[in-house]
Amino acid sequence: MTQKKRIVVTGGSGKAGRACVAHLLEHGYDVFVIDRVVPSPRLCGSIIADLTDYGQTIDALTASDGGPTNVHAVVHLAAIPAPRMQPNAATFRNNTLSDYNVFEACRRLGIKNIVWASSETVLGLPFDEPPPYVPVDEEYAPRPESAYSLSKVLGETMAQQFCRWDPEMKIIGLRFSNVMEPGDYAKFPSFNKDARQRKWNLWGYIDARDAAQAVRLSIESPTCGADVFIIANADTAMSRPNDELLDEVYPGVRRKSAIKSNETLLSIEKAKRILGFKPAYSWRTESGERTPRV
């Protein structure tokens, strides 16, 4: 009997974490969760640990059956998930230190496959200064505008250096858009009343289940080294067409390519091309709006 590949997921109790755990289990992986709280529902083994403490981090990664030699990959989602949920210094300390501790513990333990949650905020959110062009992509340098975003940029930089130290490591950073669950979609039609309400991320979102798909594809990717991918759904959160939204809010921003009516302005072309990412969900069908225009 073939032994299931073990995936350690940090932050398994969050929106993306819950979906990720369920998705990986459905795809035949053995999952073990590290978090500050016990995941609910309890679908797999878990341990409570503070990843800002290096000793707890490396101990937690050796806690699952078989120890680190049995760990196929680490999915690092644990973080303070957005700006201003805690004071800036606390957010920066928590996110930067936990990223370092996970990367370093994996390096010491010989775990070569890491997927972690970066953020769309590195693109310049909340876009008080307009983006350089749309759709935005991974081609321009990060533009952090908050302590939270700065922590993600440093995480991406650390990943590059860890992979330089060990060329066999793979550390993929997923620049997740605003994570949504099906229960969140009822409010989406109200966004159309004010184009500026959601302009802060170019009207983007990511269904938690599609975020989980991106995680699995990243785990399974045969690449090595550090890389980053924007992960968003294929459409915007708006019924109003992109041309109308851009003319109203960002009239001077260059349109880098032809854009369909409701197509995402957070380009997922790189994730499609390299990872095989293909979003399966849309708020339009999940909430009852049955005519997606992308």
N, C-alpha and C positions, 0 to 999 in steps of 0.2 A: 504494500500500500504506500503510495507516494505521500510524503509528509507535506502538510500545508506550509506555505511560506509565511513567516511571521512578520507582521508590520506593527511597529510601535507608533501610536498616534498620541501626540501631546495635545492637550486642549480638546479632548474628545467630547466635552460637555457643551461646547459652543454650537452655534448654528451650523457652520461648516463642518465642525468636528462630528456632530451627531450624524449628519448625512454621510460623511466620509466613512465612519465606522460601519454604518449599515451597508453602504455600497461595497466596501472591501469584503465584508462578510458574504454578501451576495455573490461576489466574484471569486469565492473559494479561498480567500486569505484567512489566516489566523491573526486576530487583532488583539493587541494589548494596549491599554490606555494609561497614560500618565497625565494627571491633572491635579488641581488643588481641591477638587470636589469629586465625589464618586459619581460617575456618569449615570444618567437615568434616561431611558431604561438601561439596566445592566445587561448588555448583550455579550460582554466578553470580560476577560480578566482586567484588573486595573490596580493601580497603586496611587496613593496621594503623595505628591512631592512638590517642593518649591524649586522651580528650575532656575531661579536666580542664585541658588546655592549649588556650587559645582559638585560638592560631595553628594548631595541628594540626587543631582542629575545623573552622575555616573553610576550611583547605586541603583537608581530606578531603572536605568537601561540594562542593568544586569539582573533585574528582579524576575523577569519572565522565565518560563521554563526553558532550560537549555542555555541560559545566559546570552551574552552578546553574540556568540558564534551562531546562534539560532535566529538572529535578527536579519531579515532580508533587507529591510528599509525602515527609516524613521520618517514619519510625517509630522513636522513640527508646526502646529497651528496655535499653540498656547501663546497668548500675548494679551496685553490690554488692547482691545480691538479697534479703538477709534480715538481721535483727539479729544481732549478735555473731559474725558471720563474720570481722570485723576489729574492731580497737578502735573504740569509738564515734566518736571524733574523726575517724578515718580514713574511716569510713562516711559520716559527715555531710559531710565535705569533698568526698569523691569524688562523692556523689550530687547534692549541692546545686550544686557548681561545674559538673559536667557538664550538668545541666539548664539552668543559666543559659547556658553556652557554646553549647549546641545552639539554644536559643530565640533568643539574640542573633545567632548566625551566620545562622539562617534569616531573621530580620528584616532584617539587613544585605543578604542575598543576594536578598531578595524572594520567599522560599519561604513561602507562606501556609498550608500544610496540614500540621499536625503532630499526630501521635498519640503519646502517651508512656505509659510504665508508671508509674502511681501504685500504690497498694497498699491492700488491705483493712485493713492495720494502722492506717490513719488513723481507723477506726471505733471504736478503743479496745482493739484486741487487745493483750495476750492475755486481755482481759476478766476480769482479777482484780477489777476493779470491774465489776459486771454491766452489760450494755447497757441503755439506757433503755427499750427495748421490742424485741420481735421480731415479724416479721422486721425486721432493721436495714436502713436505707435511706440515701439521700443527704440526707435532710431535716434531720438534726441536725449541729451543728458538729463538726469534727474533734476527736478526743481522742487525740493522740499520746502513747504511753507508752514510747517508745524514741528514741534518736538516729536510727535508721533511719526510723521513722515520722515524726519531726519533719522529716527531710529531704524526705519526700514531701508533707507539708503545705506546706512552703515552696515546693516545686515547683508545687503547685496555686495558691498565692498569686502566684507569679511569672507563671504562665500568665494569670491574670486581668489583671495589670498590663500584660503584653505586648499582650494583646488590647485593652486600653484605649488603649494608645499607637497601635495600628494596628487599627481596627475590622474590617478586611478579613481579619485573621488568624483561623484556626481552630486552637485547641489543645485537643484532647480528651485528658483524663487517664482511663485505665482502671484502676480499683481492682481489680486482679486478685486473686482468691483464690489459695490454695496451688496452684501449677501442677503438674500430674501428667501423666505419659506412660503409655501402656498397660502398660508393664512394672512400673509402680508399683502396679497394682491388686490384685496377688496378696496384698498385706498388708492390704488394707482389711477383710476379715472379722475380723481380730484386734482391730480397734478396738472391737468390741462388748463385749469383756471389761471395759473400764473406760471409762465415759462421760466421765471427766475427761481422758483421754489426748488427746482432740481437741476439748475444749471451748474451747480458746484462740481458735478462729475459728468457733465455732458449728457445728463439724463440716462445714465447707464445703470445696470444692475447685474447680478449673477444669481441664478437659482441655486440654492445650496446643493441640489442634486447634480447640477452641472459642474459646480465647483468640485464635488466628489469625483466626477468623471475625470476632470482635469488632473486631479491628484493621482488617480490610478494610472492614467496614461503617462504621467511623468515618472512614476515608479517603474513602469514597464519600458520606458524609453531606453534604447541601447546606448545613448550618448554618454560621454564623460565630460567633466569640467563644470564650470558654473554658467548658468544661463537664466534668463528671466523671460516671462511670458505674461502678457495682459490676458486676463480671463474674465470675460463678460458674456452676457447672452447675446444672441444674434440681432436682437431688436432693442430699441430704446424703451424707456418706461412711459413714453408718451403716445397718445393717439395722433397728436398734431404732427405734421410732416417736418422733416429735418430742415428743409429750405426755409420754412416759416419760422422755426425756432432760431435758426442761425441768423436770419435777417433781423430778427427782433433783438437778440441778446448779444451776438458776436458778429456784427455785420462786416467787420474788417478782417476777419480771420480767413486765411487762404484755404480753399477746399482742394486738398491734395489729389483727390480722385473723385470720380462720379460717385454720388451717394444716393442710395435708394431712399424712399420716402420715410421709412421707420428703421432703417438699418443702424446698427450700433455705431456710435462715433468713437468708441474705444476699440481700435482695430484688433481683431482676433485672428488676423491672417497668419501671423507667425505661428500661433498655437495650432491652427488648423494644419499648416504645412508641415511642421516638425513633429508635433505630438499626435496629430490625427484628431484633434479636439473638434467635436461637432455638437453644439448645444441641442439638447433634446426637449427642452421645456421653454415655455413662453407665458408671461402673465396674461396674454390675450386669450389663450385657450383655457388656462387654468382658472381665470376669473369669469369666463363666459363671453368675452369678446371674441367671436369666432372667425373674424376675418383679419388675420395678421397681414400687415403691409410692410414687408421688409425687402 
